[in-house]
């Protein structure tokens, strides 16, 4: 075989390898685009199902009355304002049965204010609402609310009544140590034993009972 023939054969082999490489690259891009399309369709389908379930739940809860508006005069706060996260509301005792009517299912940053008249909940991502003191049933520590799970005791859950429905609302303060004072104050307010404010410094337990004040005197 002549040197020219060998060179021609090598050139043909090189050209064939280059064509095969380009074909493989085209095939890889085709596979990439295919799987990207499949993933996008899956995500879109999932969100569509969630949206339909949310709307269906909202229709089912259409009979739930709207929460009360906060009165013009809230009175003196019983605790420093709680700033943190609003994780949603559920039917009482069922942390997965989310209440979505009237925007109660929308997670958001929150500022919560407790006075002798009740609990005011302000949310930048949704309408605020007010829970009159007479509708409060108590508060407790939980690790889950509205489908969200946190470390043990990481959630402050306030139980209240809206119309004929008992509701659990999950909150988490930016200062988790504040939860103790909130559980105590809400529970006592719900029982008709409104605590008195003795300080306004955030992160401190500023609640003492009227009886304790009398004893100190």
N, C-alpha and C positions, 0 to 999 in steps of 0.2 A: 504494500500500500504506500502510495506516495505521500510526501509531506503535505502536499496540497489537499489530498483526500482526508488526511487526519485532521487538518485544520478546518476543513468544511464540516466534518462530522462533529468536531468540538463546538463549532459555531451553532450548528443545528441543535445540539444538546443544551447549549446555554440559552438559546432562544426558547426552546421548549420548557426549560426550567422557569424562565421569566414569565411565560404565558401561564404556567401552572400556578406560580406564586400570585399573579394578579387574579386568577380565577379563585384561588383560595381566599384572597382578601375580599373579593366581591361576595363570596359565600359567607364569610364571617360577618360582614356588614349586614347582609340579608338576615342572618340569624339574630344579630343584635337588634335590628329594627323590629323583627317579628316578636321577640320576647319583650321588648319595650312596649309594643302595642298591646300585648297580652296583659302585662302588668298594669298599664294605664287603664285598660278596660276593667280589670279586677277592682282597682281602687275606685274608679268612677261608679261601678256597680255597687260596691260596698257603701259608699256615701249616699247613693240613691236609695238603697234599702233603709239606711239609717234615717234619712230625711222622711221617707214614707212612714216609718214606724213612729217618728216624732210627731208628724202631723196627725196620724191616727190616734196617738195617745192624747194629743191636744183636743181632738173632737170628742173623745171619750170623757174628758174632764171638763167639757164645756159648761156643765152645770155648776162647777165650783165658783163661788162668788169671788169677786176681786178683793184683794186685801184692802184694808182701810188706808186712807191717807193720814199722814202724820198731822197732829193738831198744830196750829200756829204757835202755841206756847207748849213746848215739851216739858217745861219745868227744869229743875236742877238735876243734872246727871248724877246717877248713883255710883258710877264708875268712870274712869277715864275712857275716852272713846277707843273702841277696839278697831284697829286697822289690820287688815290681813286679807284672807281669801274667803269668798262665799262659794261653797262646793255644790249647792243645790238643795232642793227640798224633796222629801219622799213621803209616802204615807207612813204614819208612825209604826215603828217596829219592823219595817220592810225597807232595807237600805238600797234595794234594787228597783223599787217601784217609784220611779221619779215622777214628781209633779212638774208638768211643763206649762200648764195653763197660766196665763197672766205673767209670763216671763220668769216664773219661779224656778225653772229648770236651767236658766242661763248662769254658767259659772262666771265669776267676775272678781275683781278686787272689791273690797268692801270696807265701809266704815259703819260700825254699829254703835248706837248710843242707847243706854239704858237709863230711864228715869222712872219716877214713881207712877207715871202714866202709861209706861209700856216700853217696847223695844222698837227703835227706828233703825231700818236697814237701808243704807245708801250704797248703790252700785253704779259705777260709771258705764258699765257695759249693758245695763238693763234698768228698767224702772225700779225705783226704791219702793219700799212698803213699810207699813207700821203694824205692829202687833200690840193691841191694847193689853194692859196688865191683866184685865179680867179674862183674856183668852190664853194667857200663858199657863202651861201645865207643869213646867220644870225644865231642868237642864242636867246634862250628864256628860261624861267622857265616853268617846267611842273611837274605834279605829277605822270605821268605814261609814260612808254616807254617799248616797246618789251615785253608786258605782265606783267611788274613789276609796282606795285603801291606803291608810297611813300607819305609821308606827302606833303601837298600843297607846291609847289615850291621847292621840295626836289631834283629835277633832273634838270641838265643843258642839254638842247637839242640843238645840233648843226645841222643846216640844210645845206645840200650841194648837189651837183650834181655829179652823177657818170654815164658817158655816157649820155643817155637820161632820166635817172631815178633820181627823186628828193628824197633824203634820209634824215631821221631824225636819229641822233645818240645820245643815252642817256648816260650821264656821271654823276657821283656824286663824288665830292671832299671829301677827309677826313676832309677838313675845308670848310663847306658849305658856310661860309661867303665869300669865294673867288668867289662864283658864280656871284655875282654882277659885279665884274671886268671882268670876262670872257664874260658875256653877252655883256657888253659894248665894249670890245676889239674886239670880233669876229664880232659883228654887224658893227662896224666902219671899220674893215678891209675888210669885204665883200662889203661895200659901196665905197671902194677905199680910205678911210681916215685912213691910218695906224697910230695907236697911237704910242707914243714914250715911251720907258722904262725909268723910273726915279728911280727905286729901285729894289732890288731883294729879299727883306725880305718876306718870306712866310706868307700869311695871311693878307697882307696889300694891299691896292689898290694902285698899283704902276703906274697906267696909268694916264697920262695927255695928252691932245692934243697938237699938234704943235702950234695951235693958242694960247692956254693957256700959253705955254712957252714964246711965243712972247710977250704976255701981261705982264708977270712977268718981262721980261727984260725991 
